[in-house]
């Protein structure tokens, strides 16, 4: 059956998206109260619906507007808070499939990347909570898809893909400024790849390419502030729009007090300090939601990154080298971003790229692995099932019910 699906990549993409949507949506009303940073973003979405006043000013409006859209459609309730996250998470799965398939030329590799992401647990948790990171991820992943398509397209269609790439990057920045380094990376890669082969990107000249990247992404970003112009209290004005960006920068870089779940960027790949998004009585039972990655994906992915580096340097394999470089870049961004506190959920984008690296390494070393990569998926399924009660807020045995899943003291 898999061989048949590999011959029909579009059908496989639709199946993956549908399966992801069902997986993410089951029990979406648990917990029945605001969870972790939903207290910031759902409340900000409510204010947006009312067009009342500026709130949560440290982030642009697009992610909160998408949460508000779900609430307008399905109501101000747990399903409404999280519905658009389910959509974004499902589309992310399809995007990872498309990106990895383009990168390697192998449908099987794309399938494995999508499955590793679904089973990797971080995407699962972020697709079931009203936070911003899942929206950041979906736009960045699809910007990557459009980038590769533009790089390989002919003169007639390259500019369309490149404009789509720029628009998606603009949307990503309009969710969180953490996307800005990826826009810079896209511009640098455009120049470098064109220099190596001027026929890439439809032989588009570098001034034109950079002009499109900036000329599309920047207006798309500022367009996300449109609702603010209709606030009943202190509405946004064109004169204030640029100074407001400076205010956002000051808020983003302010020194915050210590937090119980703070962690450093170098600790995230080791999964030293995951985050309990929720742990308290709800709907007649003690329930918990732990943001924790699937250990086989998280730690096995690090081996995959090393294997990708090896294949890239020793065998000059472009896809493994690209996968390894992207993961290092995504993690390294947090080493230089001027944030006073770090949290494990910041690892969300590097984790998605870790799934890509795992799939790329499995594809590159497939002959030597001799089917062992499929067993890796089996183990990932088993661990996902093991952690599922504290990923999906199922009823637990009592106040200390979490102890079953605490492998190390720092996980408590």
Helices and strands as residue ranges (DSSP letters): H 2-6, H 9-25, H 38-50, H 62-74, H 78-104, H 107-119, H 122-126, H 133-152, H 155-175, G 177-179, H 180-196, H 200-203, H 206-223, G 226-230, H 238-252, H 265-268, E 275-282, E 285-291, H 295-314, H 318-336, G 344-347, H 348-364, H 366-369, H 372-391, G 401-405, G 409-411
